[in-house]
Amino acid sequence: MRKHTFAVCAYGDSPYLEACVRSLKRQSLPTKIILCTSTPSRYIRAVAEVYSLPLFVREGPSNIRDDWNFAYEKAGNGLVTIAHQDDCYHRDYARTVQECWKNYPDTTVFSTDCVIIKGNTIQKQGLIHLVKCLLRLPLRLRRLADRTFVKRAALCFGNPVICPSCTYDKDALGTPLFDSPYSFALDWDTMWQLAARPGRFICEERPLLRYRIHDGATTKACIENRSRAADETAMYGKIWPKPVVRLLMFFYKGAYAAYGGEQKKSGA
């Protein structure tokens, strides 16, 4: 069995942090958990103490890339899940991770589907969810999912891979994991880069994550200050010629409204 660590990125005093930690503590297969932050507070320290979690504090200004890389580094070797403080994980998430690497030892990235929570209510899965499932179809070809063209086929029209659902093989990928100039499209750019490297992408289409959207999320700020559109236009520009980029962005911006402008990034 591979060593597996949940590295929880805590930012500010999130009212959802304890729920995230409890979901990790309830895993059907016990797994190491650490707490990482660049915004230390009495609240975060109290959560670490109550749940007996190692707490690592990063010096310097908060930003998503550096916070995620810090959590990834502090997790040690083996398999690493960068858990976002707003989300909750199914009790069988860690067990499914181990089953994945048992069946496909060359996996570098494992991910799952999710259910969306707004407030305390599970949202109905709509058109955007269907589109993401369709985009992930190439990754269901597990025997071929070690080929660059198959991995990138799932990423060329957008990023359907749910970042907090991902587990990475740190022994294979090394550090730093996130090496991208983008703030919003950081995970998309990272997946695009990793797809060119050896290793298999495995997507478990069971929803093993409860993904929370809310007004305080970083992604909403990215939409409002237009960094999301700028990042995604740049990403499409890496893949497609300019006329196709304009067409794709016309349709892609509709996703902002579909989510009510309230997707999120956690950990910075």
Disulfide bonds with the S-S distance in Angstrom:
none
